[in-house]
Amino acid sequence: MEPVNPHILSVAGFDPSAGAGILADIKTFEAHGLYATGVCSAITIQNDLSFESVDWVSEEKIVAQIKILSDRFLFDFIKIGLIENLDVLEKIVDLLKSENRDAKIIWDPIISASAGFTFHPILESKKIQSICSKLFLVTPNIEEAKMISAKPGTIEGIAELSKLCAVFLKGGHSEDNQANDWLFVDGKSIKFESMKFENAEKHGTGCILSSAITAGLAQGLNLADACAEAKAYVADYLISARGLLGVHKRKLNV
């Protein structure tokens, strides 16, 4: 029997707890009834509570992983997570676009781990804008948005950035009881309202959300609907188990 032809790729870091990173991405895609392949960009030493260190996979080895998969499969949808720096990100994006110029690339700009470790204290605004012009969507939280904004240090420039690629701004890290998110496309925004669950914090929800959006797009949803479905998926994940690690439940409509 011929193998299922995967058309989704995750480029992300390895988290031994499997709550975040490439393992969480693959679980999310599988729960949506989709087959995905993975390229490892970093090896982290962490669990759901603490983070010790990160060893970056070299650009050459990342490229080699992508190339051998691209020899076999054509990727229409790619989710990119933890990356060492913007130069490596740009190399990856350019390579993926050279393989399939119509590929939709979603970047989750991970600045720090949930346990507090900071990967990228500073990001170059001009390079970010150059890279974003080649992407379909970026999914920052509020603090990440301030770093990638067209007006560094603020979220006001997100609308401007969305003229280069769509931006899904995650509001779950706000200090109030709201978990409202915003989708910016071509300078205009759509608000997605929801309440926070009490005592339902989970490790890796940012990774899972961006992967769920990617899965929805791969299933043919438009961007707004994919974002709405992804929020619902994450909401189910948040209440799936006690503690900081959840269970990915297969969607019934796949």
BELWOTA-V985161 format. One record per helix or strand. SS is the DSSP state (h for helix, s for strand). FROM is the first residue (numbers start at 0). TO is the last residue. If there is no record, write none. Layout:
ss->SS from->FROM to->TO
ss->SS from->FROM to->TO
This chain:
ss->s from->7 to->14
ss->h from->20 to->30
ss->s from->35 to->45
ss->s from->50 to->55
ss->h from->58 to->69
ss->s from->76 to->79
ss->h from->85 to->98
ss->s from->103 to->106
ss->s from->111 to->111
ss->s from->117 to->117
ss->h from->124 to->131
ss->s from->136 to->137
ss->s from->140 to->140
ss->h from->141 to->147
ss->h from->157 to->160
ss->s from->165 to->169
ss->s from->177 to->177
ss->s from->180 to->184
ss->s from->187 to->191
ss->s from->194 to->194
ss->h from->204 to->217
ss->h from->222 to->237
